[in-house]
């Protein structure tokens, strides 16, 4: 069973009520959380480390005459909770007025999501070791060197406002990343997948794909960088735009700090900024990708469409900015789902349709360069191939890129879209995921070559 360190709903409510009972400030919110994180790491075809960490924490935020103070603790005894509240109130007393303060939420209605699976929360070490053992055996059989990280997490949180809004939620996630390299170190393959249900994490697929990419990447050649037609596998799409749903911030747009900004405080809401093959939305109750039951600021989550057939349909308003603009606040996204209303195509079909292009398996070390153009830079890694006359011609050395995501998805640039699948960005190690497809894009900007494997 789940360790007793994890908080039940009743315990969460009791702790938050106790915290607020110590508060003398006019307004406050209290939260508690518990977390169980376990892992198994392997490298050089050997299991290296395994461990489990269980933690509890509490937080309180208070407002004294509009002045904000916050404090936290990882001890939930009465003395520690009282001390936490006192520290928050002392901080508030010496803080400037919080110009964006709004009274905490009153009672809300949350529709539960189904993002918790008992078997994931209670994943045994023996079951995990068995999966990793089979991966190591396959790597040895195929003559590659395998490394990776298997992680499982269960998170529980509860929060209560002084105005009576209580929320409790729990979630699970399990992820596996595998890197396979040839013994000479000249070719590498990578694959990552995660799920809230351990029974739906295909560990064998993760291993097989990483090994295949390593073996098929031998003898990589260099070609000139520049603007190329590309096919991005779902992992590459996730690395580059897994959190695109959170770009649609009304305040940033109206203050001129966003790719959705226009002069004079106007925005591109209602414009066809994207290709007609692009629809992006958030659905907390998606069976494959359950999100949180609450969105920004504790507002109950809702299904919200950001882009429909290329048209920007919504920008999200938090409570403060909505009040400034005399609008209703919007829940905002709690996950990112990319779909097309047109036909879907397999990666094999995309390759067959390509006279000359580049197949990219993954991006790495991605950093934003300009939020006003939604541009970022980074590197390809662990598998790049040249396509000629509808076939894979040969593997390529890596590239650095500099690309605007909105231009990448702009009108006329999205040639083909695959069926979406659950995939998370590799820099996050599978801690979060989106539903994203493979994409064939007419133009993608590679700026230079890279010697990295």
C-alpha positions in Angstrom: 0.0 0.0 0.0 1.0 3.7 -0.4 3.2 4.8 2.5 1.4 6.4 5.4 3.4 9.5 4.8 1.1 10.5 2.0 -1.7 12.7 3.1 -5.4 11.7 2.7 -8.1 14.2 1.9 -9.2 14.3 5.5 -5.7 14.9 6.8 -5.1 17.6 4.2 -8.2 19.4 5.3 -7.4 19.1 9.0 -3.9 20.4 8.5 -4.9 23.4 6.4 -7.7 24.3 8.9 -5.2 24.1 11.7 -2.8 26.4 9.8 -5.5 29.0 9.2 -6.6 28.8 12.8 -3.2 30.3 13.7 -3.6 33.2 11.2 -4.5 36.6 12.5 -4.2 38.3 9.1 -7.3 39.5 7.2 -6.8 37.0 4.4 -4.8 33.9 3.9 -4.4 30.6 2.0 -2.8 27.5 3.3 -1.6 24.4 1.5 0.0 21.0 2.4 1.5 18.4 0.1 3.1 15.0 0.2 5.3 13.4 -2.4 6.8 10.0 -3.0 9.6 9.8 -5.6 11.4 6.6 -6.5 13.9 5.9 -9.2 16.3 3.4 -10.8 19.3 4.6 -12.8 21.4 2.5 -15.1 24.5 3.1 -17.3 27.1 1.1 -19.1 24.6 -1.8 -19.2 24.5 -2.0 -15.4 22.1 -0.9 -12.7 23.7 1.9 -10.7 21.4 3.4 -8.1 17.9 2.9 -6.7 16.1 4.9 -4.1 12.9 6.3 -2.7 12.2 9.7 -1.1 9.0 10.6 0.7 8.4 14.1 1.9 5.7 16.4 3.4 5.4 20.1 3.3 3.2 23.0 4.3 2.9 26.6 3.0 1.0 29.7 4.0 0.4 33.1 2.4 -1.1 35.9 4.3 -2.2 39.5 3.5 -2.1 42.1 6.3 -3.6 45.4 5.1 -2.8 44.3 1.5 0.8 43.4 2.3 1.8 39.9 1.4 3.9 37.4 3.4 4.6 33.8 2.8 6.5 31.0 4.6 6.9 27.2 4.4 8.0 24.2 6.4 8.5 20.5 6.0 7.6 19.7 9.6 3.8 19.4 10.3 3.8 19.4 14.0 1.9 22.2 15.8 4.9 24.2 16.8 6.3 24.2 13.3 3.0 25.2 11.8 2.6 28.1 14.3 6.1 29.3 13.6 5.5 29.2 9.9 2.4 31.4 10.3 4.2 33.8 12.5 7.1 34.2 10.0 4.6 34.8 7.2 2.8 37.5 9.2 6.1 39.2 10.2 7.2 39.3 6.5 3.8 40.8 5.5 4.2 43.5 8.1 7.4 44.8 6.5 6.5 44.2 2.9 5.2 46.7 0.3 1.6 46.7 -0.6 0.7 43.9 -3.0 -0.7 45.9 -5.9 -2.2 42.7 -7.4 -3.9 41.4 -4.3 -7.4 40.1 -4.7 -9.3 38.3 -1.9 -8.7 34.6 -1.9 -11.4 32.4 -3.6 -14.6 31.4 -1.9 -15.9 27.9 -2.3 -15.5 26.5 -5.8 -16.7 23.3 -7.5 -14.0 21.1 -8.9 -14.7 18.2 -11.3 -12.3 15.5 -10.4 -9.8 14.2 -13.0 -8.6 10.6 -13.2 -4.8 11.0 -13.0 -4.1 8.7 -10.1 -3.4 5.0 -10.5 -2.7 2.9 -7.4 -0.3 0.5 -9.1 1.9 3.4 -10.3 2.0 4.8 -6.7 3.0 1.4 -5.4 5.4 0.3 -8.1 7.8 -2.3 -6.6 11.5 -2.3 -6.9 11.4 -5.9 -8.2 9.0 -5.0 -11.1 11.1 -2.0 -12.0 14.4 -4.0 -11.9 12.9 -6.7 -14.1 12.0 -4.1 -16.8 15.4 -2.5 -16.7 17.1 -5.9 -16.7 15.4 -6.8 -19.9 16.5 -3.5 -21.5 20.1 -4.1 -20.4 19.9 -7.6 -21.9 18.6 -6.3 -25.2 21.4 -3.7 -25.3 24.1 -6.3 -24.8 22.5 -8.6 -27.4 22.5 -5.7 -30.0 26.0 -4.6 -29.1 25.2 -1.2 -27.8 25.8 0.5 -24.4 22.6 1.4 -22.6 21.9 4.1 -20.0 18.7 5.5 -18.7 16.5 6.6 -15.8 13.2 5.1 -14.6 11.2 7.4 -12.3 7.9 7.0 -10.6 6.1 9.7 -8.6 2.9 10.2 -6.6 1.9 13.7 -5.6 -0.8 14.8 -3.2 -1.9 18.3 -2.4 -4.5 20.1 -0.4 -5.3 23.8 -0.1 -7.7 26.0 1.8 -8.4 29.7 1.7 -9.6 31.8 4.5 -12.7 32.4 2.4 -13.6 28.7 2.4 -12.3 27.2 -0.8 -10.8 23.7 -0.2 -9.2 21.6 -2.9 -7.6 18.2 -2.8 -5.9 16.4 -5.6 -3.5 13.5 -6.2 -1.7 12.3 -9.3 0.8 9.7 -10.4 3.5 9.6 -13.2 6.0 7.0 -14.3 8.7 7.7 -16.9 11.5 5.9 -18.6 14.3 7.4 -20.8 16.9 5.2 -22.5 20.0 6.3 -24.4 21.9 3.7 -26.5 25.4 4.3 -27.9 27.6 2.3 -30.1 30.9 1.2 -28.4 32.9 3.7 -30.5 30.8 6.6 -29.2 30.0 7.8 -32.7 26.3 7.1 -32.8 23.5 7.5 -30.2 19.8 6.9 -29.9 17.3 8.2 -27.4 13.7 7.5 -26.5 11.5 8.7 -23.7 7.9 8.0 -22.7 5.8 8.5 -19.6 2.3 7.7 -18.3 0.2 8.1 -15.2 -0.6 4.3 -15.5 2.5 2.1 -15.2 0.6 -0.6 -17.1 0.6 1.7 -20.2 4.3 2.5 -20.2 5.8 0.3 -22.9 9.3 -0.2 -21.6 10.2 -2.5 -24.4 9.3 0.1 -27.1 11.4 2.7 -25.3 14.4 0.3 -25.4 13.9 -0.9 -28.9 13.6 2.6 -30.4 16.7 3.9 -28.6 18.7 0.9 -29.8 17.4 1.1 -33.4 18.3 4.8 -33.6 21.9 4.1 -32.3 22.4 1.3 -34.9 20.9 3.3 -37.8 22.9 6.4 -36.9 26.3 4.9 -37.8 28.5 6.7 -40.3 26.8 10.1 -39.9 27.8 12.7 -42.6 27.7 16.5 -42.7 25.6 18.7 -44.9 25.3 22.4 -45.0 22.9 24.1 -42.6 20.1 26.4 -43.8 16.4 26.2 -44.3 15.3 22.6 -44.9 12.1 20.7 -45.1 11.9 18.6 -41.9 10.0 15.7 -40.4 9.9 16.1 -36.6 9.2 13.0 -34.6 6.8 13.5 -31.6 9.8 13.7 -29.2 11.3 16.6 -31.2 7.9 18.3 -31.3 7.6 17.9 -27.5 11.1 19.2 -26.9 10.3 22.4 -28.9 6.7 23.1 -28.2 5.4 20.9 -25.4 4.2 23.9 -23.4 2.9 26.0 -26.2 -0.5 26.1 -24.6 0.8 28.3 -21.9 2.0 31.0 -24.3 -1.5 32.4 -24.7 -1.3 34.9 -21.9 -3.6 37.9 -22.4 -1.6 40.2 -20.1 1.7 39.6 -21.9 -0.1 40.1 -25.3 -1.8 43.4 -24.2 1.4 44.8 -22.7 3.3 44.2 -25.9 5.5 41.4 -24.6 4.2 38.5 -26.6 4.1 37.0 -30.1 0.4 37.7 -29.9 0.9 41.5 -29.4 -0.1 44.3 -31.7 0.6 48.0 -31.3 -1.6 50.0 -29.0 -2.4 47.2 -26.6 -4.2 45.2 -29.2 -3.7 41.5 -29.8 -3.9 38.9 -32.6 -7.0 37.2 -31.1 -9.1 36.1 -33.9 -6.3 36.1 -36.5 -5.2 33.1 -38.5 -1.6 33.0 -37.2 -1.2 29.3 -37.6 -1.7 26.7 -40.4 -5.2 25.4 -40.9 -3.9 22.0 -39.9 -3.2 23.3 -36.3 -5.6 23.0 -33.5 -4.3 23.4 -29.9 -6.5 23.0 -26.8 -6.5 21.9 -23.2 -8.8 19.2 -21.8 -8.4 18.3 -18.1 -10.4 15.1 -18.5 -8.7 13.7 -21.5 -8.4 9.9 -20.8 -4.7 9.7 -22.0 -3.6 13.0 -20.6 -5.6 14.0 -17.5 -4.7 17.5 -16.3 -5.3 19.2 -13.0 -8.8 19.9 -11.7 -7.8 23.5 -11.0 -6.1 26.0 -13.3 -4.4 29.3 -12.6 -5.2 30.9 -9.3 -7.3 27.9 -8.2 -10.0 28.6 -10.8 -11.8 25.3 -11.7 -10.3 23.9 -14.9 -12.3 23.9 -18.1 -11.8 22.6 -21.6 -10.4 25.6 -23.5 -9.3 25.9 -27.2 -6.4 28.1 -27.9 -6.1 27.6 -31.6 -8.7 26.2 -33.9 -7.9 25.4 -37.5 -5.1 28.0 -37.4 -7.1 30.8 -35.8 -6.2 32.2 -32.3 -9.4 31.6 -30.3 -8.5 32.4 -26.7 -6.0 34.3 -24.6 -6.1 33.6 -20.9 -6.9 36.2 -18.2 -5.9 35.6 -14.6 -8.2 37.1 -11.9 -6.1 40.3 -11.5 -5.8 41.1 -15.2 -9.4 40.2 -15.9 -10.4 42.8 -13.2 -8.1 45.4 -14.8 -9.7 44.8 -18.2 -13.3 44.4 -16.9 -13.4 40.8 -18.2 -14.2 37.4 -16.7 -11.1 35.4 -15.6 -10.4 32.3 -17.7 -9.2 29.0 -16.3 -6.3 28.7 -18.7 -4.7 25.5 -19.9 -3.8 22.6 -17.6 -2.3 20.4 -20.4 -1.5 20.8 -24.1 -3.2 18.8 -26.9 -2.3 19.3 -30.6 -4.7 17.9 -33.2 -5.6 18.4 -36.8 -9.0 18.5 -38.3 -7.5 17.1 -41.6 -6.2 13.7 -42.4 -3.4 12.2 -40.3 -0.3 10.5 -41.8 2.4 8.1 -40.5 6.0 9.1 -40.3 6.6 6.5 -43.1 4.1 8.3 -45.3 5.8 11.6 -44.6 9.2 10.2 -45.6 7.8 8.7 -48.8 6.3 12.1 -49.8 9.6 14.0 -49.3 11.9 14.6 -52.2 14.6 16.0 -49.9 14.5 16.8 -46.2 15.7 16.0 -42.7 14.3 13.6 -40.1 14.8 14.8 -36.6 14.3 12.6 -33.6 15.1 14.9 -30.7 16.1 18.4 -29.7 18.3 19.3 -26.7 19.5 22.3 -24.7 16.7 24.5 -25.9 16.6 28.1 -24.7 14.2 30.9 -25.5 15.7 33.8 -27.4 12.8 36.2 -27.9 9.3 35.9 -26.4 8.0 38.5 -28.8 8.6 36.1 -31.7 8.3 32.9 -29.7 11.8 32.0 -30.9 14.3 29.5 -29.4 17.6 28.0 -30.1 19.0 24.5 -29.4 20.6 21.4 -30.9 19.5 18.2 -32.6 20.7 15.1 -30.8 20.6 11.3 -30.8 19.4 10.7 -34.4 19.2 12.9 -37.5 18.8 11.5 -41.0 18.8 12.9 -44.6 15.8 12.0 -46.7 16.1 11.8 -50.5 13.6 10.7 -53.0 11.2 9.3 -50.4 13.7 7.2 -48.5 16.2 7.6 -45.7 19.5 8.2 -47.5 22.0 8.3 -44.6 22.5 9.6 -41.0 23.6 13.2 -40.4 25.8 15.0 -37.9 23.9 17.3 -35.6 22.8 20.9 -36.2 22.1 24.0 -34.1 18.8 25.7 -34.9 17.1 29.1 -34.3 13.4 28.9 -34.9 10.2 30.7 -34.1 7.6 28.2 -33.0 4.7 30.3 -34.4 6.4 30.7 -37.8 7.2 27.0 -37.7 3.4 26.3 -37.3 2.4 29.2 -39.6 0.1 29.2 -42.6 1.4 27.0 -45.4 4.3 25.5 -43.4 2.6 22.5 -41.8 2.5 20.0 -44.7 1.5 16.8 -42.8 0.4 15.9 -39.3 0.4 12.5 -37.6 -1.9 11.1 -35.0 -1.0 12.7 -31.6 0.6 10.6 -28.9 1.5 11.2 -25.3 5.1 12.5 -25.1 7.1 14.8 -22.7 10.0 17.0 -23.3 13.3 15.3 -22.8 14.9 18.1 -20.7 12.1 17.4 -18.2 12.8 13.7 -18.1 9.1 12.8 -18.6 7.9 14.7 -15.5 5.1 16.2 -17.7 3.6 15.3 -21.0 1.5 16.6 -23.9 -0.5 15.0 -26.7 1.6 15.9 -29.8 2.0 14.5 -33.3 4.9 14.1 -35.6 5.0 17.0 -38.1 6.2 17.5 -41.6 7.2 21.1 -42.0 8.0 22.9 -45.3 10.8 25.1 -43.8 12.9 24.9 -40.6 16.0 27.0 -39.9 19.2 25.2 -39.1 21.9 27.8 -38.4 25.1 25.8 -38.0 26.6 22.4 -37.7 27.5 20.6 -34.5 30.1 18.0 -33.7 28.0 16.6 -30.8 26.7 13.0 -31.1 
